[in-house]
């Protein structure tokens, strides 16, 4: 049976893994959106829908900025906490 310290380490590492996978998915999605974004568009009045599509892509990318920053912070904190608990377990077992 698992003791409390092993359970805490397992929960920390599992939650770090889940958060990191979600972060990677968000980064891949942002990369996909940025590949659809055009640097320059020269349009006449008949092609205004292309302009609207570009504005929608830019809006989606800007909405992703906050969650990506938050997920990065949580992932880093969980990783450092997991390493700290692992080191603490190693020193307390002596």
N, CA, C and O atoms as a GROMACS GRO file, in nm:
protein
  376
    1UNK      N    1   0.084  -0.118   0.000
    1UNK     CA    2   0.000   0.000   0.000
    1UNK      C    3   0.089   0.125   0.000
    1UNK      O    4   0.197   0.126   0.059
    2UNK      N    5   0.042   0.228  -0.066
    2UNK     CA    6   0.119   0.353  -0.076
    2UNK      C    7   0.112   0.432   0.054
    2UNK      O    8   0.007   0.440   0.117
    3UNK      N    9   0.225   0.488   0.093
    3UNK     CA   10   0.221   0.578   0.207
    3UNK      C   11   0.182   0.718   0.156
    3UNK      O   12   0.167   0.741   0.036
    4UNK      N   13   0.165   0.807   0.250
    4UNK     CA   14   0.113   0.941   0.218
    4UNK      C   15   0.210   1.018   0.129
    4UNK      O   16   0.166   1.086   0.036
    5UNK      N   17   0.339   1.007   0.154
    5UNK     CA   18   0.436   1.082   0.074
    5UNK      C   19   0.439   1.032  -0.070
    5UNK      O   20   0.450   1.113  -0.162
    6UNK      N   21   0.429   0.903  -0.090
    6UNK     CA   22   0.427   0.848  -0.226
    6UNK      C   23   0.299   0.889  -0.298
    6UNK      O   24   0.300   0.918  -0.418
    7UNK      N   25   0.189   0.892  -0.225
    7UNK     CA   26   0.062   0.934  -0.284
    7UNK      C   27   0.068   1.081  -0.325
    7UNK      O   28   0.021   1.116  -0.433
    8UNK      N   29   0.126   1.165  -0.241
    8UNK     CA   30   0.140   1.307  -0.275
    8UNK      C   31   0.228   1.325  -0.397
    8UNK      O   32   0.196   1.404  -0.486
    9UNK      N   33   0.338   1.252  -0.403
    9UNK     CA   34   0.428   1.260  -0.519
    9UNK      C   35   0.357   1.212  -0.646
    9UNK      O   36   0.374   1.272  -0.752
   10UNK      N   37   0.280   1.107  -0.636
   10UNK     CA   38   0.207   1.055  -0.751
   10UNK      C   39   0.101   1.155  -0.798
   10UNK      O   40   0.085   1.176  -0.918
   11UNK      N   41   0.028   1.216  -0.705
   11UNK     CA   42  -0.073   1.316  -0.742
   11UNK      C   43  -0.010   1.440  -0.803
   11UNK      O   44  -0.063   1.495  -0.901
   12UNK      N   45   0.101   1.486  -0.747
   12UNK     CA   46   0.169   1.602  -0.803
   12UNK      C   47   0.220   1.576  -0.944
   12UNK      O   48   0.202   1.658  -1.034
   13UNK      N   49   0.283   1.461  -0.964
   13UNK     CA   50   0.337   1.432  -1.096
   13UNK      C   51   0.226   1.407  -1.198
   13UNK      O   52   0.240   1.444  -1.314
   14UNK      N   53   0.118   1.346  -1.156
   14UNK     CA   54   0.005   1.324  -1.247
   14UNK      C   55  -0.061   1.456  -1.286
   14UNK      O   56  -0.092   1.478  -1.403
   15UNK      N   57  -0.082   1.543  -1.189
   15UNK     CA   58  -0.144   1.672  -1.220
   15UNK      C   59  -0.051   1.757  -1.306
   15UNK      O   60  -0.098   1.830  -1.394
   16UNK      N   61   0.080   1.749  -1.282
   16UNK     CA   62   0.174   1.820  -1.369
   16UNK      C   63   0.166   1.768  -1.512
   16UNK      O   64   0.168   1.846  -1.607
   17UNK      N   65   0.156   1.638  -1.528
   17UNK     CA   66   0.146   1.579  -1.661
   17UNK      C   67   0.021   1.622  -1.734
   17UNK      O   68   0.026   1.654  -1.853
   18UNK      N   69  -0.092   1.624  -1.665
   18UNK     CA   70  -0.218   1.666  -1.728
   18UNK      C   71  -0.212   1.812  -1.768
   18UNK      O   72  -0.249   1.847  -1.880
   19UNK      N   73  -0.166   1.898  -1.679
   19UNK     CA   74  -0.156   2.042  -1.709
   19UNK      C   75  -0.060   2.065  -1.825
   19UNK      O   76  -0.087   2.148  -1.912
   20UNK      N   77   0.050   1.993  -1.828
   20UNK     CA   78   0.148   2.011  -1.936
   20UNK      C   79   0.092   1.965  -2.070
   20UNK      O   80   0.120   2.027  -2.172
   21UNK      N   81   0.015   1.857  -2.071
   21UNK     CA   82  -0.048   1.812  -2.195
   21UNK      C   83  -0.148   1.915  -2.246
   21UNK      O   84  -0.154   1.942  -2.366
   22UNK      N   85  -0.226   1.973  -2.156
   22UNK     CA   86  -0.321   2.077  -2.196
   22UNK      C   87  -0.246   2.200  -2.249
   22UNK      O   88  -0.288   2.260  -2.348
   23UNK      N   89  -0.135   2.235  -2.186
   23UNK     CA   90  -0.053   2.347  -2.233
   23UNK      C   91   0.002   2.320  -2.373
   23UNK      O   92  -0.001   2.407  -2.459
   24UNK      N   93   0.051   2.200  -2.395
   24UNK     CA   94   0.105   2.165  -2.527
   24UNK      C   95  -0.005   2.171  -2.633
   24UNK      O   96   0.019   2.217  -2.745
   25UNK      N   97  -0.124   2.123  -2.599
   25UNK     CA   98  -0.237   2.131  -2.694
   25UNK      C   99  -0.270   2.276  -2.727
   25UNK      O  100  -0.297   2.308  -2.843
   26UNK      N  101  -0.270   2.363  -2.628
   26UNK     CA  102  -0.299   2.505  -2.652
   26UNK      C  103  -0.191   2.568  -2.739
   26UNK      O  104  -0.221   2.650  -2.826
   27UNK      N  105  -0.066   2.531  -2.716
   27UNK     CA  106   0.043   2.584  -2.798
   27UNK      C  107   0.035   2.535  -2.942
   27UNK      O  108   0.061   2.611  -3.035
   28UNK      N  109  -0.002   2.409  -2.961
   28UNK     CA  110  -0.018   2.356  -3.096
   28UNK      C  111  -0.135   2.426  -3.166
   28UNK      O  112  -0.125   2.460  -3.284
   29UNK      N  113  -0.244   2.448  -3.095
   29UNK     CA  114  -0.359   2.517  -3.152
   29UNK      C  115  -0.322   2.660  -3.192
   29UNK      O  116  -0.360   2.706  -3.300
   30UNK      N  117  -0.248   2.729  -3.106
   30UNK     CA  118  -0.204   2.864  -3.140
   30UNK      C  119  -0.112   2.863  -3.262
   30UNK      O  120  -0.119   2.953  -3.347
   31UNK      N  121  -0.026   2.764  -3.272
   31UNK     CA  122   0.060   2.752  -3.389
   31UNK      C  123  -0.019   2.727  -3.516
   31UNK      O  124   0.014   2.780  -3.622
   32UNK      N  125  -0.123   2.646  -3.504
   32UNK     CA  126  -0.210   2.622  -3.620
   32UNK      C  127  -0.280   2.750  -3.661
   32UNK      O  128  -0.292   2.779  -3.780
   33UNK      N  129  -0.327   2.826  -3.565
   33UNK     CA  130  -0.393   2.953  -3.596
   33UNK      C  131  -0.296   3.051  -3.659
   33UNK      O  132  -0.331   3.121  -3.754
   34UNK      N  133  -0.175   3.056  -3.607
   34UNK     CA  134  -0.079   3.153  -3.661
   34UNK      C  135  -0.035   3.116  -3.802
   34UNK      O  136   0.005   3.204  -3.879
   35UNK      N  137  -0.042   2.988  -3.837
   35UNK     CA  138  -0.009   2.951  -3.975
   35UNK      C  139  -0.118   2.994  -4.072
   35UNK      O  140  -0.092   3.010  -4.191
   36UNK      N  141  -0.240   3.013  -4.023
   36UNK     CA  142  -0.349   3.059  -4.108
   36UNK      C  143  -0.354   3.211  -4.120
   36UNK      O  144  -0.424   3.266  -4.205
   37UNK      N  145  -0.278   3.279  -4.034
   37UNK     CA  146  -0.278   3.425  -4.034
   37UNK      C  147  -0.188   3.475  -4.147
   37UNK      O  148  -0.076   3.428  -4.165
   38UNK      N  149  -0.240   3.571  -4.221
   38UNK     CA  150  -0.163   3.630  -4.331
   38UNK      C  151  -0.094   3.756  -4.281
   38UNK      O  152  -0.151   3.832  -4.203
   39UNK      N  153   0.030   3.778  -4.328
   39UNK     CA  154   0.103   3.898  -4.288
   39UNK      C  155   0.046   4.022  -4.354
   39UNK      O  156   0.032   4.127  -4.291
   40UNK      N  157   0.015   4.011  -4.482
   40UNK     CA  158  -0.042   4.122  -4.556
   40UNK      C  159  -0.155   4.073  -4.644
   40UNK      O  160  -0.147   3.965  -4.704
   41UNK      N  161  -0.260   4.152  -4.650
   41UNK     CA  162  -0.372   4.120  -4.738
   41UNK      C  163  -0.408   4.246  -4.815
   41UNK      O  164  -0.433   4.352  -4.756
   42UNK      N  165  -0.410   4.235  -4.945
   42UNK     CA  166  -0.452   4.346  -5.031
   42UNK      C  167  -0.589   4.310  -5.087
   42UNK      O  168  -0.601   4.221  -5.171
   43UNK      N  169  -0.691   4.377  -5.040
   43UNK     CA  170  -0.827   4.341  -5.073
   43UNK      C  171  -0.901   4.457  -5.138
   43UNK      O  172  -0.873   4.574  -5.112
   44UNK      N  173  -0.996   4.421  -5.224
   44UNK     CA  174  -1.091   4.520  -5.270
   44UNK      C  175  -1.222   4.496  -5.195
   44UNK      O  176  -1.227   4.414  -5.104
   45UNK      N  177  -1.325   4.567  -5.232
   45UNK     CA  178  -1.451   4.557  -5.157
   45UNK      C  179  -1.517   4.421  -5.170
   45UNK      O  180  -1.593   4.382  -5.082
   46UNK      N  181  -1.490   4.348  -5.277
   46UNK     CA  182  -1.554   4.218  -5.297
   46UNK      C  183  -1.494   4.109  -5.207
   46UNK      O  184  -1.555   4.004  -5.190
   47UNK      N  185  -1.378   4.132  -5.151
   47UNK     CA  186  -1.310   4.029  -5.071
   47UNK      C  187  -1.299   4.066  -4.923
   47UNK      O  188  -1.202   4.031  -4.857
   48UNK      N  189  -1.397   4.135  -4.873
   48UNK     CA  190  -1.396   4.176  -4.732
   48UNK      C  191  -1.410   4.058  -4.637
   48UNK      O  192  -1.370   4.068  -4.521
   49UNK      N  193  -1.466   3.945  -4.683
   49UNK     CA  194  -1.480   3.830  -4.594
   49UNK      C  195  -1.342   3.774  -4.554
   49UNK      O  196  -1.329   3.718  -4.445
   50UNK      N  197  -1.241   3.788  -4.640
   50UNK     CA  198  -1.105   3.747  -4.602
   50UNK      C  199  -1.053   3.832  -4.486
   50UNK      O  200  -0.985   3.781  -4.396
   51UNK      N  201  -1.085   3.959  -4.489
   51UNK     CA  202  -1.044   4.049  -4.381
   51UNK      C  203  -1.112   4.009  -4.251
   51UNK      O  204  -1.049   4.008  -4.145
   52UNK      N  205  -1.241   3.976  -4.258
   52UNK     CA  206  -1.314   3.935  -4.138
   52UNK      C  207  -1.259   3.804  -4.083
   52UNK      O  208  -1.251   3.786  -3.961
   53UNK      N  209  -1.221   3.712  -4.171
   53UNK     CA  210  -1.160   3.586  -4.125
   53UNK      C  211  -1.029   3.611  -4.053
   53UNK      O  212  -1.001   3.548  -3.951
   54UNK      N  213  -0.948   3.701  -4.104
   54UNK     CA  214  -0.820   3.733  -4.040
   54UNK      C  215  -0.842   3.798  -3.904
   54UNK      O  216  -0.769   3.769  -3.809
   55UNK      N  217  -0.943   3.884  -3.894
   55UNK     CA  218  -0.974   3.944  -3.763
   55UNK      C  219  -1.018   3.838  -3.663
   55UNK      O  220  -0.982   3.846  -3.545
   56UNK      N  221  -1.095   3.739  -3.708
   56UNK     CA  222  -1.139   3.632  -3.618
   56UNK      C  223  -1.020   3.548  -3.572
   56UNK      O  224  -1.014   3.508  -3.456
   57UNK      N  225  -0.926   3.521  -3.662
   57UNK     CA  226  -0.807   3.443  -3.625
   57UNK      C  227  -0.723   3.519  -3.523
   57UNK      O  228  -0.675   3.460  -3.426
   58UNK      N  229  -0.706   3.648  -3.545
   58UNK     CA  230  -0.629   3.731  -3.451
   58UNK      C  231  -0.697   3.735  -3.314
   58UNK      O  232  -0.631   3.731  -3.211
   59UNK      N  233  -0.830   3.744  -3.314
   59UNK     CA  234  -0.904   3.747  -3.187
   59UNK      C  235  -0.887   3.615  -3.112
   59UNK      O  236  -0.870   3.616  -2.990
   60UNK      N  237  -0.892   3.502  -3.183
   60UNK     CA  238  -0.872   3.372  -3.116
   60UNK      C  239  -0.732   3.360  -3.058
   60UNK      O  240  -0.714   3.310  -2.947
   61UNK      N  241  -0.635   3.408  -3.134
   61UNK     CA  242  -0.497   3.400  -3.084
   61UNK      C  243  -0.478   3.488  -2.961
   61UNK      O  244  -0.407   3.448  -2.868
   62UNK      N  245  -0.538   3.604  -2.959
   62UNK     CA  246  -0.522   3.691  -2.843
   62UNK      C  247  -0.597   3.636  -2.722
   62UNK      O  248  -0.555   3.659  -2.608
   63UNK      N  249  -0.706   3.564  -2.744
   63UNK     CA  250  -0.777   3.502  -2.631
   63UNK      C  251  -0.698   3.386  -2.571
   63UNK      O  252  -0.716   3.354  -2.453
   64UNK      N  253  -0.612   3.324  -2.649
   64UNK     CA  254  -0.531   3.213  -2.599
   64UNK      C  255  -0.414   3.258  -2.513
   64UNK      O  256  -0.357   3.178  -2.439
   65UNK      N  257  -0.378   3.383  -2.522
   65UNK     CA  258  -0.259   3.432  -2.451
   65UNK      C  259  -0.269   3.413  -2.300
   65UNK      O  260  -0.176   3.363  -2.237
   66UNK      N  261  -0.380   3.452  -2.242
   66UNK     CA  262  -0.398   3.440  -2.096
   66UNK      C  263  -0.394   3.296  -2.047
   66UNK      O  264  -0.319   3.266  -1.954
   67UNK      N  265  -0.472   3.206  -2.108
   67UNK     CA  266  -0.466   3.066  -2.062
   67UNK      C  267  -0.328   3.002  -2.081
   67UNK      O  268  -0.288   2.919  -2.000
   68UNK      N  269  -0.258   3.039  -2.186
   68UNK     CA  270  -0.124   2.982  -2.207
   68UNK      C  271  -0.029   3.028  -2.098
   68UNK      O  272   0.050   2.949  -2.047
   69UNK      N  273  -0.036   3.154  -2.061
   69UNK     CA  274   0.049   3.206  -1.953
   69UNK      C  275   0.014   3.138  -1.821
   69UNK      O  276   0.102   3.097  -1.746
   70UNK      N  277  -0.117   3.125  -1.792
   70UNK     CA  278  -0.160   3.063  -1.667
   70UNK      C  279  -0.119   2.916  -1.662
   70UNK      O  280  -0.070   2.868  -1.560
   71UNK      N  281  -0.139   2.844  -1.772
   71UNK     CA  282  -0.099   2.703  -1.775
   71UNK      C  283   0.052   2.687  -1.761
   71UNK      O  284   0.098   2.592  -1.697
   72UNK      N  285   0.128   2.778  -1.819
   72UNK     CA  286   0.274   2.772  -1.805
   72UNK      C  287   0.316   2.791  -1.660
   72UNK      O  288   0.401   2.719  -1.610
   73UNK      N  289   0.255   2.888  -1.595
   73UNK     CA  290   0.288   2.912  -1.454
   73UNK      C  291   0.252   2.793  -1.366
   73UNK      O  292   0.332   2.750  -1.283
   74UNK      N  293   0.131   2.739  -1.385
   74UNK     CA  294   0.087   2.625  -1.304
   74UNK      C  295   0.175   2.504  -1.331
   74UNK      O  296   0.211   2.432  -1.239
   75UNK      N  297   0.210   2.481  -1.457
   75UNK     CA  298   0.296   2.369  -1.491
   75UNK      C  299   0.433   2.382  -1.425
   75UNK      O  300   0.485   2.286  -1.370
   76UNK      N  301   0.491   2.501  -1.430
   76UNK     CA  302   0.622   2.523  -1.367
   76UNK      C  303   0.615   2.506  -1.216
   76UNK      O  304   0.704   2.445  -1.156
   77UNK      N  305   0.511   2.558  -1.154
   77UNK     CA  306   0.497   2.545  -1.009
   77UNK      C  307   0.480   2.399  -0.969
   77UNK      O  308   0.542   2.353  -0.873
   78UNK      N  309   0.396   2.326  -1.042
   78UNK     CA  310   0.378   2.184  -1.011
   78UNK      C  311   0.505   2.104  -1.034
   78UNK      O  312   0.536   2.014  -0.956
   79UNK      N  313   0.580   2.138  -1.139
   79UNK     CA  314   0.705   2.067  -1.165
   79UNK      C  315   0.805   2.091  -1.052
   79UNK      O  316   0.866   1.997  -1.003
   80UNK      N  317   0.822   2.217  -1.012
   80UNK     CA  318   0.917   2.248  -0.905
   80UNK      C  319   0.873   2.187  -0.772
   80UNK      O  320   0.956   2.141  -0.695
   81UNK      N  321   0.743   2.186  -0.746
   81UNK     CA  322   0.693   2.125  -0.623
   81UNK      C  323   0.716   1.975  -0.624
   81UNK      O  324   0.754   1.917  -0.523
   82UNK      N  325   0.694   1.912  -0.739
   82UNK     CA  326   0.717   1.768  -0.751
   82UNK      C  327   0.864   1.735  -0.728
   82UNK      O  328   0.896   1.639  -0.657
   83UNK      N  329   0.953   1.813  -0.786
   83UNK     CA  330   1.096   1.791  -0.765
   83UNK      C  331   1.132   1.811  -0.618
   83UNK      O  332   1.209   1.734  -0.562
   84UNK      N  333   1.076   1.915  -0.556
   84UNK     CA  334   1.102   1.940  -0.415
   84UNK      C  335   1.056   1.827  -0.326
   84UNK      O  336   1.127   1.787  -0.234
   85UNK      N  337   0.937   1.775  -0.351
   85UNK     CA  338   0.886   1.663  -0.271
   85UNK      C  339   0.971   1.538  -0.295
   85UNK      O  340   0.998   1.463  -0.201
   86UNK      N  341   1.013   1.515  -0.418
   86UNK     CA  342   1.097   1.400  -0.450
   86UNK      C  343   1.231   1.408  -0.377
   86UNK      O  344   1.279   1.308  -0.323
   87UNK      N  345   1.292   1.526  -0.376
   87UNK     CA  346   1.419   1.546  -0.305
   87UNK      C  347   1.398   1.529  -0.155
   87UNK      O  348   1.480   1.466  -0.087
   88UNK      N  349   1.290   1.585  -0.104
   88UNK     CA  350   1.261   1.572   0.039
   88UNK      C  351   1.242   1.424   0.078
   88UNK      O  352   1.289   1.380   0.183
   89UNK      N  353   1.174   1.350  -0.008
   89UNK     CA  354   1.157   1.207   0.019
   89UNK      C  355   1.291   1.134   0.020
   89UNK      O  356   1.314   1.046   0.102
   90UNK      N  357   1.378   1.172  -0.073
   90UNK     CA  358   1.509   1.109  -0.078
   90UNK      C  359   1.592   1.137   0.046
   90UNK      O  360   1.657   1.047   0.099
   91UNK      N  361   1.590   1.261   0.093
   91UNK     CA  362   1.667   1.294   0.213
   91UNK      C  363   1.605   1.238   0.341
   91UNK      O  364   1.677   1.203   0.435
   92UNK      N  365   1.474   1.228   0.346
   92UNK     CA  366   1.412   1.177   0.469
   92UNK      C  367   1.421   1.025   0.480
   92UNK      O  368   1.396   0.969   0.586
   93UNK      N  369   1.456   0.958   0.370
   93UNK     CA  370   1.466   0.812   0.376
   93UNK      C  371   1.601   0.766   0.432
   93UNK      O  372   1.618   0.648   0.460
   94UNK      N  373   1.696   0.858   0.447
   94UNK     CA  374   1.827   0.820   0.502
   94UNK      C  375   1.822   0.792   0.647
   94UNK      O  376   1.924   0.759   0.707
   0.00000   0.00000   0.00000
